Amino acid sequence: MSKVDPSKPIAPPAPATPSVEKPRNTREPEDRTLGNRPVDPNAANQKVRIPPGVAPEEVRDPGSNTPGAPPVDNRS
């Protein structure tokens, strides 16, 4: 145990470091698309991960990946 000399004053505790607050006028940077529009979290490309190297045409028309396949009739 350490012995404290009662005749010496105890040093005051060190001042607390000031908390860093964000300025109220600033906004968080938003994710933007290539067209400089806000990213839509409900867009299909935000929900589905498309592997790199897949062409956009292949994503829109997966039947084009099978050569010689008849066109797909997508009527409902």
URRABEL-V643430 format. One record per residue. BURIAL is I if it has 16 or more other C-alpha atoms within 10 Angstrom, else O. Layout:
# URRABEL-V643430
BURIAL, BURIAL
This chain:
# URRABEL-V643430
O, O, O, O, O, O, O, O, O, O, O, O, O, O, O, O, O, O, O, O, O, O, O, O, O, O, O, O, O, O, O, O, O, O, O, O, O, O, O, O, O, O, O, O, O, O, O, O, O, O, O, O, O, O, O, O, O, O, O, O, O, O, O, O, O, O, O, O, O, O, O, O, O, O, O, O
